[in-house]
Amino acid sequence: MPPSVSRCAYQLHVQLQGTTPAVWRRLVVAERTSLAQLHRIVQTVLGWHQPQPYCFEIAGQRYGQPNPDDPNDPTMDARRYTLGQLQQHGPVPMAHSVGGGEGAALLRIRVEAVQPLTALAAIPDCLDGRHLPDGSAFDIAAARLRVQALQAQPQKAGECLI
């Protein structure tokens, strides 16, 4: 079966909670971007390079990496759910935690706009941002290059970032 074609893109505002000055990014991603892929994109635009455990909280449901040793784990597999599926009835805010324990970073993600996906659009992309988590200046050109580099990395079977 050929991969589904994205018809629209989501413009997202991602903000790291509990930081001064504010650390945020504005991203654009395709509707068929899975939550697992969104996690990789967010890590990349924030300059985080090490794989981290993560979860999303959306409308009271937890999405992430289910524990295979716990059959009662209520976590839905983030690889199986796309933004388009979860946002189809209108924009729903998302909480995204990265890392574990007390050192976990909490991000708030909200949909700013839904727009038609043009053939010329570079997706995913980082449109704007402010500060790095350490408080230093944000470099939009470097963030855009890191996101573009994601496209060149080998993906797990069946995954595509666009």
N, C-alpha and C positions, 0 to 999 in steps of 0.2 A: 504494500500500500504506500503510495507516495506521501511525503510529509504534507500536512495541511498548510495552506497559504494564509499568512496573516493579512487581514484586511485593515487593521487599524493599529495605532501605536498609543501607548500610555505615556504621558509625561508625569513623572513622579518627583515628589519632593521628599528627600530622605534627610532626617535630622538626627544627629547623635544627641541623646538626652544627657543632661547633667554636666554640660561643658560651658565654660566661659573663656573666650568668646565662642559664639555659636559655631558649630561645625555642621555644614549641610551640603548636599549635592542635589542638583536637578538632573534627572536622567530621562532618557526616552528609550523605551523598550517595546518590542512587538507583543501583541496580545497573546501569542502562543509561547511566550517565555514562561518556563516553569518556575516555581518558587525556588527550587534548588539552583537554577541558573541565575535567578535574581540575586540570590545570596552571593554567588561568585562575582557578579557584576558589582554589587555593593561593596564587597571586600576589596575589589580591585580599585574602585574609584576613591576609596578611603585610604588606599596605600597599604592595606593589610595583606601580607604575602603568605602567611602560614595558614593551612587549612584549620578551620575552627568549627567546633560543634555549633549548631544554630537551631533556632525554631522561629516560626512565625505564629502570631496569634491574630486570627481574622474571624470576626463575628463569633467569638467564643470558641472557636475550634483551633486546635494546635496542629501545625504542619511542620515537619522536619524530618529527622532520621529516626524512624521507629526502632525500638530496641528489639532485635530479633529473638532475644532470650526471654522476653516478657510478652506472652500472648495477650495480656490485658492492657498493654500500652495503648492509650487512646490517640497517640500521635499519628496523624495521616502522613503518608509518604509524600514529601515535597516535590519529588521527581514526577509525580503523577498529576499534579494540579497546575494549571496555567493561570496567568493573570486574567485572561479573557473569561475563563470559566468562573473564577471567583468574583469578578467585577461585572458580570453580565447584567445584573439588576441595578446597576448604579455604583458609584464610587463608595468603597468601603475602606475605612482607615485600617492600617496594618501596624502591628508592633512586631519588631524583629530583634531578637536577642542573639548576640554572637559571643561565643566563649562560654565557659562554664563557671559555676560558683559565684563567689562575691566579685570576681573580676569581670563578669559578663558586661558587655556593652549593650545598652538598649537604644534602639533606633525607632523613630516613628516615621512611617511612610504613608503619604497621602497622594491620591490621584489629583493632579492639577488640571489635566486636560486629556481628552480622548480625541485623536485626530486621525484622518485617513493616512494610511501608510503609502508613501510615494515610492516609486521604484528607485529613485535617486537617493533616498534617505539612508544614511549610515546608521544601522541599528545593531546592537545597542550603542548609545552615545551618552556622553556626559556634556550637558549644555552649560552648566554653571556650577559654582560652589563657593564655599568660604571656609578658610582655615583648614589646617590639618588637625588630627586629634591631639597632637603635642602643642597646639597653639600657633605653629608657624604658618607662613603664608601658603595659600593654595595655588597650585600651578595647573591651570585648566589644560594647557597643551600636553603636559605630562599625563594627566588623568585620561585625556582622550586617546593618547597613544597606548596606555595600558589597557583600555577597554578594547581598542582595535586589535591589540595583540591577543586578546581572548579568542578572537575568531580563528587565529592561526594555530591555537593549541588543540591537540587531539581531544575529542570529547568522548564521553562514555557512549556505549552503543545507543543509538537512537536519539542522542541529544544534539541540539543545534541551538545556538544563541540568537538566531534571527527567526 
